[in-house]
Amino acid sequence: MSPFDEAAAGIVARGDLGHLALLLWAFCASGLGLFALRELIAANRRFDEFVREFARFNARYDGGDS
């Protein structure tokens, strides 16, 4: 029996289904928040790469060095 199954069985045996539902909601909300944060970091990285490349392009055609 997995640790999750043991914990769920213990919670159900005591009648704390509301607490189990709240715990599952908290895990899902935290996971969604971490996923959104990871995507935001990746988007920020892509935007930074774009700005750097754009600055390099401008420097090349304005006669400056990159």
PQR file with spaces between the fields and no chain letter, atoms N, CA, C, O and H, PARSE charges and radii, in Angstrom:
ATOM       1  N    MET     1       0.849   -1.174    0.000 -0.4000 1.5000
ATOM       2  CA   MET     1       0.000    0.000    0.000 -0.0000 2.0000
ATOM       3  C    MET     1       0.898    1.243    0.000  0.5500 1.7000
ATOM       4  O    MET     1       1.841    1.336    0.787 -0.5500 1.4000
ATOM       5  N    SER     2       0.603    2.172   -0.869 -0.4000 1.5000
ATOM       6  CA   SER     2       1.429    3.379   -0.981 -0.0000 2.0000
ATOM       7  C    SER     2       1.171    4.319    0.200  0.5500 1.7000
ATOM       8  O    SER     2       0.131    4.228    0.852 -0.5500 1.4000
ATOM       9  H    SER     2      -0.162    2.096   -1.508  0.4000 1.0000
ATOM      10  N    PRO     3       2.114    5.214    0.470 -0.5600 1.5000
ATOM      11  CA   PRO     3       1.912    6.170    1.570  0.2800 2.0000
ATOM      12  C    PRO     3       0.662    7.036    1.383  0.5500 1.7000
ATOM      13  O    PRO     3      -0.015    7.381    2.351 -0.5500 1.4000
ATOM      14  N    PHE     4       0.368    7.379    0.131 -0.4000 1.5000
ATOM      15  CA   PHE     4      -0.834    8.180   -0.124 -0.0000 2.0000
ATOM      16  C    PHE     4      -2.091    7.395    0.228  0.5500 1.7000
ATOM      17  O    PHE     4      -3.023    7.934    0.825 -0.5500 1.4000
ATOM      18  H    PHE     4       0.919    7.099   -0.655  0.4000 1.0000
ATOM      19  N    ASP     5      -2.110    6.108   -0.151 -0.4000 1.5000
ATOM      20  CA   ASP     5      -3.274    5.277    0.170 -0.0000 2.0000
ATOM      21  C    ASP     5      -3.444    5.116    1.677  0.5500 1.7000
ATOM      22  O    ASP     5      -4.564    5.139    2.188 -0.5500 1.4000
ATOM      23  H    ASP     5      -1.353    5.670   -0.637  0.4000 1.0000
ATOM      24  N    GLU     6      -2.327    4.954    2.387 -0.4000 1.5000
ATOM      25  CA   GLU     6      -2.402    4.824    3.845 -0.0000 2.0000
ATOM      26  C    GLU     6      -2.925    6.113    4.482  0.5500 1.7000
ATOM      27  O    GLU     6      -3.760    6.072    5.386 -0.5500 1.4000
ATOM      28  H    GLU     6      -1.417    4.936    1.972  0.4000 1.0000
ATOM      29  N    ALA     7      -2.429    7.253    4.004 -0.4000 1.5000
ATOM      30  CA   ALA     7      -2.888    8.534    4.547 -0.0000 2.0000
ATOM      31  C    ALA     7      -4.363    8.753    4.235  0.5500 1.7000
ATOM      32  O    ALA     7      -5.122    9.209    5.089 -0.5500 1.4000
ATOM      33  H    ALA     7      -1.751    7.286    3.270  0.4000 1.0000
ATOM      34  N    ALA     8      -4.768    8.426    3.004 -0.4000 1.5000
ATOM      35  CA   ALA     8      -6.170    8.595    2.621 -0.0000 2.0000
ATOM      36  C    ALA     8      -7.066    7.678    3.444  0.5500 1.7000
ATOM      37  O    ALA     8      -8.149    8.082    3.869 -0.5500 1.4000
ATOM      38  H    ALA     8      -4.150    8.056    2.309  0.4000 1.0000
ATOM      39  N    ALA     9      -6.616    6.437    3.673 -0.4000 1.5000
ATOM      40  CA   ALA     9      -7.420    5.503    4.469 -0.0000 2.0000
ATOM      41  C    ALA     9      -7.552    5.997    5.907  0.5500 1.7000
ATOM      42  O    ALA     9      -8.620    5.871    6.507 -0.5500 1.4000
ATOM      43  H    ALA     9      -5.737    6.108    3.328  0.4000 1.0000
ATOM      44  N    GLY    10      -6.490    6.553    6.462 -0.4000 1.5000
ATOM      45  CA   GLY    10      -6.550    7.094    7.820 -0.0000 2.0000
ATOM      46  C    GLY    10      -7.495    8.274    7.925  0.5500 1.7000
ATOM      47  O    GLY    10      -8.234    8.397    8.901 -0.5500 1.4000
ATOM      48  H    GLY    10      -5.622    6.656    5.975  0.4000 1.0000
ATOM      49  N    ILE    11      -7.475    9.138    6.932 -0.4000 1.5000
ATOM      50  CA   ILE    11      -8.359   10.309    6.943 -0.0000 2.0000
ATOM      51  C    ILE    11      -9.811    9.887    6.773  0.5500 1.7000
ATOM      52  O    ILE    11     -10.696   10.414    7.446 -0.5500 1.4000
ATOM      53  H    ILE    11      -6.874    9.039    6.139  0.4000 1.0000
ATOM      54  N    VAL    12     -10.058    8.936    5.875 -0.4000 1.5000
ATOM      55  CA   VAL    12     -11.423    8.465    5.643 -0.0000 2.0000
ATOM      56  C    VAL    12     -11.945    7.733    6.876  0.5500 1.7000
ATOM      57  O    VAL    12     -13.121    7.859    7.216 -0.5500 1.4000
ATOM      58  H    VAL    12      -9.339    8.508    5.328  0.4000 1.0000
ATOM      59  N    ALA    13     -11.088    6.974    7.545 -0.4000 1.5000
ATOM      60  CA   ALA    13     -11.516    6.223    8.731 -0.0000 2.0000
ATOM      61  C    ALA    13     -11.965    7.161    9.850  0.5500 1.7000
ATOM      62  O    ALA    13     -12.872    6.823   10.611 -0.5500 1.4000
ATOM      63  H    ALA    13     -10.133    6.872    7.269  0.4000 1.0000
ATOM      64  N    ARG    14     -11.348    8.320    9.955 -0.4000 1.5000
ATOM      65  CA   ARG    14     -11.734    9.277   10.997 -0.0000 2.0000
ATOM      66  C    ARG    14     -12.872   10.185   10.545  0.5500 1.7000
ATOM      67  O    ARG    14     -13.401   10.950   11.352 -0.5500 1.4000
ATOM      68  H    ARG    14     -10.611    8.594    9.337  0.4000 1.0000
ATOM      69  N    GLY    15     -13.253   10.120    9.295 -0.4000 1.5000
ATOM      70  CA   GLY    15     -14.363   10.933    8.812 -0.0000 2.0000
ATOM      71  C    GLY    15     -13.973   12.345    8.425  0.5500 1.7000
ATOM      72  O    GLY    15     -14.821   13.237    8.412 -0.5500 1.4000
ATOM      73  H    GLY    15     -12.823    9.499    8.639  0.4000 1.0000
ATOM      74  N    ASP    16     -12.716   12.564    8.113 -0.4000 1.5000
ATOM      75  CA   ASP    16     -12.246   13.900    7.745 -0.0000 2.0000
ATOM      76  C    ASP    16     -12.176   14.068    6.225  0.5500 1.7000
ATOM      77  O    ASP    16     -11.140   14.455    5.684 -0.5500 1.4000
ATOM      78  H    ASP    16     -12.027   11.839    8.123  0.4000 1.0000
ATOM      79  N    LEU    17     -13.269   13.781    5.554 -0.4000 1.5000
ATOM      80  CA   LEU    17     -13.267   13.904    4.094 -0.0000 2.0000
ATOM      81  C    LEU    17     -13.111   15.351    3.650  0.5500 1.7000
ATOM      82  O    LEU    17     -12.529   15.621    2.600 -0.5500 1.4000
ATOM      83  H    LEU    17     -14.111   13.467    5.994  0.4000 1.0000
ATOM      84  N    GLY    18     -13.622   16.272    4.438 -0.4000 1.5000
ATOM      85  CA   GLY    18     -13.454   17.692    4.109 -0.0000 2.0000
ATOM      86  C    GLY    18     -11.991   18.094    4.134  0.5500 1.7000
ATOM      87  O    GLY    18     -11.534   18.866    3.292 -0.5500 1.4000
ATOM      88  H    GLY    18     -14.094   16.053    5.292  0.4000 1.0000
ATOM      89  N    HIS    19     -11.261   17.565    5.106 -0.4000 1.5000
ATOM      90  CA   HIS    19      -9.837   17.870    5.173 -0.0000 2.0000
ATOM      91  C    HIS    19      -9.083   17.256    3.995  0.5500 1.7000
ATOM      92  O    HIS    19      -8.161   17.866    3.454 -0.5500 1.4000
ATOM      93  H    HIS    19     -11.632   16.937    5.791  0.4000 1.0000
ATOM      94  N    LEU    20      -9.480   16.050    3.604 -0.4000 1.5000
ATOM      95  CA   LEU    20      -8.846   15.413    2.448 -0.0000 2.0000
ATOM      96  C    LEU    20      -9.118   16.217    1.180  0.5500 1.7000
ATOM      97  O    LEU    20      -8.221   16.415    0.361 -0.5500 1.4000
ATOM      98  H    LEU    20     -10.228   15.554    4.044  0.4000 1.0000
ATOM      99  N    ALA    21     -10.354   16.678    1.020 -0.4000 1.5000
ATOM     100  CA   ALA    21     -10.687   17.491   -0.150 -0.0000 2.0000
ATOM     101  C    ALA    21      -9.900   18.799   -0.142  0.5500 1.7000
ATOM     102  O    ALA    21      -9.422   19.243   -1.186 -0.5500 1.4000
ATOM     103  H    ALA    21     -11.083   16.518    1.685  0.4000 1.0000
ATOM     104  N    LEU    22      -9.765   19.411    1.020 -0.4000 1.5000
ATOM     105  CA   LEU    22      -8.993   20.649    1.129 -0.0000 2.0000
ATOM     106  C    LEU    22      -7.521   20.410    0.822  0.5500 1.7000
ATOM     107  O    LEU    22      -6.883   21.235    0.167 -0.5500 1.4000
ATOM     108  H    LEU    22     -10.153   19.050    1.868  0.4000 1.0000
ATOM     109  N    LEU    23      -6.980   19.297    1.284 -0.4000 1.5000
ATOM     110  CA   LEU    23      -5.587   18.955    1.002 -0.0000 2.0000
ATOM     111  C    LEU    23      -5.372   18.746   -0.497  0.5500 1.7000
ATOM     112  O    LEU    23      -4.396   19.238   -1.063 -0.5500 1.4000
ATOM     113  H    LEU    23      -7.498   18.627    1.816  0.4000 1.0000
ATOM     114  N    LEU    24      -6.281   18.020   -1.131 -0.4000 1.5000
ATOM     115  CA   LEU    24      -6.161   17.803   -2.573 -0.0000 2.0000
ATOM     116  C    LEU    24      -6.279   19.118   -3.337  0.5500 1.7000
ATOM     117  O    LEU    24      -5.560   19.337   -4.312 -0.5500 1.4000
ATOM     118  H    LEU    24      -7.074   17.621   -0.671  0.4000 1.0000
ATOM     119  N    TRP    25      -7.183   19.992   -2.898 -0.4000 1.5000
ATOM     120  CA   TRP    25      -7.321   21.296   -3.537 -0.0000 2.0000
ATOM     121  C    TRP    25      -6.036   22.100   -3.385  0.5500 1.7000
ATOM     122  O    TRP    25      -5.592   22.749   -4.332 -0.5500 1.4000
ATOM     123  H    TRP    25      -7.767   19.814   -2.106  0.4000 1.0000
ATOM     124  N    ALA    26      -5.441   22.059   -2.204 -0.4000 1.5000
ATOM     125  CA   ALA    26      -4.203   22.807   -1.963 -0.0000 2.0000
ATOM     126  C    ALA    26      -3.072   22.279   -2.836  0.5500 1.7000
ATOM     127  O    ALA    26      -2.295   23.063   -3.382 -0.5500 1.4000
ATOM     128  H    ALA    26      -5.801   21.531   -1.435  0.4000 1.0000
ATOM     129  N    PHE    27      -2.972   20.957   -2.973 -0.4000 1.5000
ATOM     130  CA   PHE    27      -1.935   20.391   -3.839 -0.0000 2.0000
ATOM     131  C    PHE    27      -2.142   20.817   -5.290  0.5500 1.7000
ATOM     132  O    PHE    27      -1.188   21.185   -5.976 -0.5500 1.4000
ATOM     133  H    PHE    27      -3.603   20.321   -2.530  0.4000 1.0000
ATOM     134  N    CYS    28      -3.382   20.768   -5.751 -0.4000 1.5000
ATOM     135  CA   CYS    28      -3.668   21.160   -7.137 -0.0000 2.0000
ATOM     136  C    CYS    28      -3.396   22.645   -7.358  0.5500 1.7000
ATOM     137  O    CYS    28      -2.823   23.026   -8.379 -0.5500 1.4000
ATOM     138  H    CYS    28      -4.157   20.469   -5.194  0.4000 1.0000
ATOM     139  N    ALA    29      -3.799   23.473   -6.419 -0.4000 1.5000
ATOM     140  CA   ALA    29      -3.566   24.914   -6.555 -0.0000 2.0000
ATOM     141  C    ALA    29      -2.074   25.228   -6.527  0.5500 1.7000
ATOM     142  O    ALA    29      -1.607   26.083   -7.279 -0.5500 1.4000
ATOM     143  H    ALA    29      -4.264   23.163   -5.590  0.4000 1.0000
ATOM     144  N    SER    30      -1.333   24.551   -5.678 -0.4000 1.5000
ATOM     145  CA   SER    30       0.116   24.772   -5.616 -0.0000 2.0000
ATOM     146  C    SER    30       0.784   24.314   -6.906  0.5500 1.7000
ATOM     147  O    SER    30       1.672   24.988   -7.429 -0.5500 1.4000
ATOM     148  H    SER    30      -1.712   23.856   -5.067  0.4000 1.0000
ATOM     149  N    GLY    31       0.356   23.173   -7.411 -0.4000 1.5000
ATOM     150  CA   GLY    31       0.916   22.678   -8.669 -0.0000 2.0000
ATOM     151  C    GLY    31       0.625   23.617   -9.823  0.5500 1.7000
ATOM     152  O    GLY    31       1.489   23.864  -10.664 -0.5500 1.4000
ATOM     153  H    GLY    31      -0.365   22.625   -6.987  0.4000 1.0000
ATOM     154  N    LEU    32      -0.592   24.139   -9.864 -0.4000 1.5000
ATOM     155  CA   LEU    32      -0.947   25.086  -10.917 -0.0000 2.0000
ATOM     156  C    LEU    32      -0.131   26.369  -10.791  0.5500 1.7000
ATOM     157  O    LEU    32       0.305   26.933  -11.794 -0.5500 1.4000
ATOM     158  H    LEU    32      -1.294   23.938   -9.181  0.4000 1.0000
ATOM     159  N    GLY    33       0.072   26.824   -9.567 -0.4000 1.5000
ATOM     160  CA   GLY    33       0.891   28.017   -9.348 -0.0000 2.0000
ATOM     161  C    GLY    33       2.330   27.802   -9.777  0.5500 1.7000
ATOM     162  O    GLY    33       2.931   28.681  -10.394 -0.5500 1.4000
ATOM     163  H    GLY    33      -0.283   26.365   -8.752  0.4000 1.0000
ATOM     164  N    LEU    34       2.888   26.646   -9.459 -0.4000 1.5000
ATOM     165  CA   LEU    34       4.261   26.348   -9.874 -0.0000 2.0000
ATOM     166  C    LEU    34       4.370   26.241  -11.393  0.5500 1.7000
ATOM     167  O    LEU    34       5.348   26.698  -11.984 -0.5500 1.4000
ATOM     168  H    LEU    34       2.400   25.931   -8.958  0.4000 1.0000
ATOM     169  N    PHE    35       3.361   25.635  -12.022 -0.4000 1.5000
ATOM     170  CA   PHE    35       3.362   25.540  -13.481 -0.0000 2.0000
ATOM     171  C    PHE    35       3.316   26.930  -14.113  0.5500 1.7000
ATOM     172  O    PHE    35       4.052   27.210  -15.058 -0.5500 1.4000
ATOM     173  H    PHE    35       2.567   25.263  -11.542  0.4000 1.0000
ATOM     174  N    ALA    36       2.449   27.800  -13.589 -0.4000 1.5000
ATOM     175  CA   ALA    36       2.343   29.165  -14.124 -0.0000 2.0000
ATOM     176  C    ALA    36       3.641   29.933  -13.915  0.5500 1.7000
ATOM     177  O    ALA    36       4.068   30.681  -14.794 -0.5500 1.4000
ATOM     178  H    ALA    36       1.850   27.572  -12.821  0.4000 1.0000
ATOM     179  N    LEU    37       4.267   29.754  -12.765 -0.4000 1.5000
ATOM     180  CA   LEU    37       5.542   30.424  -12.499 -0.0000 2.0000
ATOM     181  C    LEU    37       6.623   29.931  -13.449  0.5500 1.7000
ATOM     182  O    LEU    37       7.418   30.727  -13.949 -0.5500 1.4000
ATOM     183  H    LEU    37       3.921   29.146  -12.050  0.4000 1.0000
ATOM     184  N    ARG    38       6.661   28.629  -13.701 -0.4000 1.5000
ATOM     185  CA   ARG    38       7.647   28.070  -14.632 -0.0000 2.0000
ATOM     186  C    ARG    38       7.443   28.621  -16.042  0.5500 1.7000
ATOM     187  O    ARG    38       8.410   28.960  -16.725 -0.5500 1.4000
ATOM     188  H    ARG    38       6.016   27.983  -13.295  0.4000 1.0000
ATOM     189  N    GLU    39       6.195   28.708  -16.473 -0.4000 1.5000
ATOM     190  CA   GLU    39       5.908   29.254  -17.797 -0.0000 2.0000
ATOM     191  C    GLU    39       6.255   30.738  -17.871  0.5500 1.7000
ATOM     192  O    GLU    39       6.747   31.205  -18.899 -0.5500 1.4000
ATOM     193  H    GLU    39       5.410   28.433  -15.919  0.4000 1.0000
ATOM     194  N    LEU    40       6.008   31.479  -16.804 -0.4000 1.5000
ATOM     195  CA   LEU    40       6.353   32.897  -16.771 -0.0000 2.0000
ATOM     196  C    LEU    40       7.859   33.094  -16.853  0.5500 1.7000
ATOM     197  O    LEU    40       8.329   33.999  -17.543 -0.5500 1.4000
ATOM     198  H    LEU    40       5.609   31.099  -15.969  0.4000 1.0000
ATOM     199  N    ILE    41       8.613   32.266  -16.164 -0.4000 1.5000
ATOM     200  CA   ILE    41      10.073   32.343  -16.221 -0.0000 2.0000
ATOM     201  C    ILE    41      10.562   32.038  -17.630  0.5500 1.7000
ATOM     202  O    ILE    41      11.459   32.715  -18.133 -0.5500 1.4000
ATOM     203  H    ILE    41       8.232   31.530  -15.604  0.4000 1.0000
ATOM     204  N    ALA    42       9.984   31.030  -18.269 -0.4000 1.5000
ATOM     205  CA   ALA    42      10.379   30.686  -19.636 -0.0000 2.0000
ATOM     206  C    ALA    42      10.032   31.813  -20.607  0.5500 1.7000
ATOM     207  O    ALA    42      10.822   32.118  -21.500 -0.5500 1.4000
ATOM     208  H    ALA    42       9.255   30.480  -17.860  0.4000 1.0000
ATOM     209  N    ALA    43       8.869   32.433  -20.446 -0.4000 1.5000
ATOM     210  CA   ALA    43       8.487   33.544  -21.320 -0.0000 2.0000
ATOM     211  C    ALA    43       9.416   34.733  -21.115  0.5500 1.7000
ATOM     212  O    ALA    43       9.784   35.406  -22.077 -0.5500 1.4000
ATOM     213  H    ALA    43       8.227   32.185  -19.720  0.4000 1.0000
ATOM     214  N    ASN    44       9.793   34.994  -19.878 -0.4000 1.5000
ATOM     215  CA   ASN    44      10.717   36.085  -19.589 -0.0000 2.0000
ATOM     216  C    ASN    44      12.077   35.822  -20.231  0.5500 1.7000
ATOM     217  O    ASN    44      12.705   36.738  -20.762 -0.5500 1.4000
ATOM     218  H    ASN    44       9.493   34.447  -19.096  0.4000 1.0000
ATOM     219  N    ARG    45      12.528   34.573  -20.182 -0.4000 1.5000
ATOM     220  CA   ARG    45      13.803   34.208  -20.798 -0.0000 2.0000
ATOM     221  C    ARG    45      13.744   34.404  -22.320  0.5500 1.7000
ATOM     222  O    ARG    45      14.682   34.930  -22.920 -0.5500 1.4000
ATOM     223  H    ARG    45      12.018   33.829  -19.751  0.4000 1.0000
ATOM     224  N    ARG    46      12.648   33.981  -22.930 -0.4000 1.5000
ATOM     225  CA   ARG    46      12.520   34.151  -24.384 -0.0000 2.0000
ATOM     226  C    ARG    46      12.475   35.627  -24.763  0.5500 1.7000
ATOM     227  O    ARG    46      13.075   36.030  -25.760 -0.5500 1.4000
ATOM     228  H    ARG    46      11.887   33.553  -22.443  0.4000 1.0000
ATOM     229  N    PHE    47      11.772   36.433  -23.977 -0.4000 1.5000
ATOM     230  CA   PHE    47      11.699   37.862  -24.261 -0.0000 2.0000
ATOM     231  C    PHE    47      13.071   38.511  -24.109  0.5500 1.7000
ATOM     232  O    PHE    47      13.439   39.373  -24.907 -0.5500 1.4000
ATOM     233  H    PHE    47      11.285   36.106  -23.167  0.4000 1.0000
ATOM     234  N    ASP    48      13.826   38.106  -23.097 -0.4000 1.5000
ATOM     235  CA   ASP    48      15.173   38.638  -22.889 -0.0000 2.0000
ATOM     236  C    ASP    48      16.073   38.280  -24.068  0.5500 1.7000
ATOM     237  O    ASP    48      16.855   39.115  -24.525 -0.5500 1.4000
ATOM     238  H    ASP    48      13.527   37.406  -22.449  0.4000 1.0000
ATOM     239  N    GLU    49      15.971   37.050  -24.563 -0.4000 1.5000
ATOM     240  CA   GLU    49      16.754   36.651  -25.734 -0.0000 2.0000
ATOM     241  C    GLU    49      16.368   37.487  -26.951  0.5500 1.7000
ATOM     242  O    GLU    49      17.234   37.886  -27.731 -0.5500 1.4000
ATOM     243  H    GLU    49      15.337   36.372  -24.192  0.4000 1.0000
ATOM     244  N    PHE    50      15.083   37.752  -27.116 -0.4000 1.5000
ATOM     245  CA   PHE    50      14.625   38.567  -28.236 -0.0000 2.0000
ATOM     246  C    PHE    50      15.188   39.980  -28.150  0.5500 1.7000
ATOM     247  O    PHE    50      15.665   40.519  -29.149 -0.5500 1.4000
ATOM     248  H    PHE    50      14.379   37.428  -26.483  0.4000 1.0000
ATOM     249  N    VAL    51      15.137   40.584  -26.962 -0.4000 1.5000
ATOM     250  CA   VAL    51      15.634   41.951  -26.792 -0.0000 2.0000
ATOM     251  C    VAL    51      17.136   42.005  -27.048  0.5500 1.7000
ATOM     252  O    VAL    51      17.621   42.941  -27.683 -0.5500 1.4000
ATOM     253  H    VAL    51      14.749   40.146  -26.151  0.4000 1.0000
ATOM     254  N    ARG    52      17.874   41.014  -26.563 -0.4000 1.5000
ATOM     255  CA   ARG    52      19.323   40.978  -26.805 -0.0000 2.0000
ATOM     256  C    ARG    52      19.633   40.849  -28.295  0.5500 1.7000
ATOM     257  O    ARG    52      20.526   41.521  -28.812 -0.5500 1.4000
ATOM     258  H    ARG    52      17.480   40.253  -26.047  0.4000 1.0000
ATOM     259  N    GLU    53      18.893   39.983  -28.978 -0.4000 1.5000
ATOM     260  CA   GLU    53      19.118   39.812  -30.415 -0.0000 2.0000
ATOM     261  C    GLU    53      18.749   41.081  -31.175  0.5500 1.7000
ATOM     262  O    GLU    53      19.424   41.452  -32.136 -0.5500 1.4000
ATOM     263  H    GLU    53      18.167   39.437  -28.558  0.4000 1.0000
ATOM     264  N    PHE    54      17.686   41.741  -30.750 -0.4000 1.5000
ATOM     265  CA   PHE    54      17.276   42.989  -31.390 -0.0000 2.0000
ATOM     266  C    PHE    54      18.333   44.073  -31.182  0.5500 1.7000
ATOM     267  O    PHE    54      18.625   44.836  -32.103 -0.5500 1.4000
ATOM     268  H    PHE    54      17.138   41.440  -29.970  0.4000 1.0000
ATOM     269  N    ALA    55      18.901   44.145  -29.992 -0.4000 1.5000
ATOM     270  CA   ALA    55      19.969   45.114  -29.718 -0.0000 2.0000
ATOM     271  C    ALA    55      21.204   44.791  -30.554  0.5500 1.7000
ATOM     272  O    ALA    55      21.864   45.696  -31.064 -0.5500 1.4000
ATOM     273  H    ALA    55      18.663   43.525  -29.244  0.4000 1.0000
ATOM     274  N    ARG    56      21.515   43.506  -30.696 -0.4000 1.5000
ATOM     275  CA   ARG    56      22.649   43.100  -31.530 -0.0000 2.0000
ATOM     276  C    ARG    56      22.407   43.485  -32.991  0.5500 1.7000
ATOM     277  O    ARG    56      23.321   43.942  -33.677 -0.5500 1.4000
ATOM     278  H    ARG    56      20.979   42.771  -30.282  0.4000 1.0000
ATOM     279  N    PHE    57      21.180   43.301  -33.457 -0.4000 1.5000
ATOM     280  CA   PHE    57      20.829   43.675  -34.826 -0.0000 2.0000
ATOM     281  C    PHE    57      20.984   45.182  -35.034  0.5500 1.7000
ATOM     282  O    PHE    57      21.562   45.623  -36.027 -0.5500 1.4000
ATOM     283  H    PHE    57      20.437   42.931  -32.900  0.4000 1.0000
ATOM     284  N    ASN    58      20.459   45.969  -34.084 -0.4000 1.5000
ATOM     285  CA   ASN    58      20.569   47.425  -34.193 -0.0000 2.0000
ATOM     286  C    ASN    58      22.016   47.880  -34.155  0.5500 1.7000
ATOM     287  O    ASN    58      22.398   48.787  -34.894 -0.5500 1.4000
ATOM     288  H    ASN    58      19.989   45.611  -33.278  0.4000 1.0000
ATOM     289  N    ALA    59      22.822   47.267  -33.307 -0.4000 1.5000
ATOM     290  CA   ALA    59      24.233   47.644  -33.220 -0.0000 2.0000
ATOM     291  C    ALA    59      24.962   47.311  -34.518  0.5500 1.7000
ATOM     292  O    ALA    59      25.844   48.056  -34.946 -0.5500 1.4000
ATOM     293  H    ALA    59      22.511   46.530  -32.707  0.4000 1.0000
ATOM     294  N    ARG    60      24.603   46.218  -35.131 -0.4000 1.5000
ATOM     295  CA   ARG    60      25.266   45.810  -36.368 -0.0000 2.0000
ATOM     296  C    ARG    60      24.956   46.796  -37.503  0.5500 1.7000
ATOM     297  O    ARG    60      25.843   47.142  -38.283 -0.5500 1.4000
ATOM     298  H    ARG    60      23.887   45.613  -34.783  0.4000 1.0000
ATOM     299  N    TYR    61      23.707   47.243  -37.594 -0.4000 1.5000
ATOM     300  CA   TYR    61      23.326   48.110  -38.704 -0.0000 2.0000
ATOM     301  C    TYR    61      23.442   49.593  -38.388  0.5500 1.7000
ATOM     302  O    TYR    61      23.257   50.426  -39.276 -0.5500 1.4000
ATOM     303  H    TYR    61      22.986   46.962  -36.960  0.4000 1.0000
ATOM     304  N    ASP    62      23.745   49.940  -37.141 -0.4000 1.5000
ATOM     305  CA   ASP    62      24.023   51.334  -36.804 -0.0000 2.0000
ATOM     306  C    ASP    62      25.513   51.618  -36.816  0.5500 1.7000
ATOM     307  O    ASP    62      25.928   52.757  -36.598 -0.5500 1.4000
ATOM     308  H    ASP    62      23.896   49.263  -36.420  0.4000 1.0000
ATOM     309  N    GLY    63      26.309   50.615  -37.062 -0.4000 1.5000
ATOM     310  CA   GLY    63      27.751   50.799  -37.116 -0.0000 2.0000
ATOM     311  C    GLY    63      28.437   50.591  -35.794  0.5500 1.7000
ATOM     312  O    GLY    63      29.654   50.759  -35.706 -0.5500 1.4000
ATOM     313  H    GLY    63      25.972   49.690  -37.239  0.4000 1.0000
ATOM     314  N    GLY    64      27.702   50.230  -34.758 -0.4000 1.5000
ATOM     315  CA   GLY    64      28.300   50.001  -33.445 -0.0000 2.0000
ATOM     316  C    GLY    64      28.728   48.552  -33.291  0.5500 1.7000
ATOM     317  O    GLY    64      28.447   47.716  -34.150 -0.5500 1.4000
ATOM     318  H    GLY    64      26.714   50.094  -34.829  0.4000 1.0000
ATOM     319  N    ASP    65      29.406   48.264  -32.196 -0.4000 1.5000
ATOM     320  CA   ASP    65      29.822   46.897  -31.895 -0.0000 2.0000
ATOM     321  C    ASP    65      28.837   46.275  -30.928  0.5500 1.7000
ATOM     322  O    ASP    65      28.209   46.968  -30.128 -0.5500 1.4000
ATOM     323  H    ASP    65      29.635   48.944  -31.499  0.4000 1.0000
ATOM     324  N    SER    66      28.708   44.946  -31.009 -0.4000 1.5000
ATOM     325  CA   SER    66      27.800   44.260  -30.085 -0.0000 2.0000
ATOM     326  C    SER    66      28.531   43.755  -28.876  0.5500 1.7000
ATOM     327  O    SER    66      27.921   43.152  -27.993 -0.5500 1.4000
ATOM     328  H    SER    66      29.219   44.383  -31.659  0.4000 1.0000
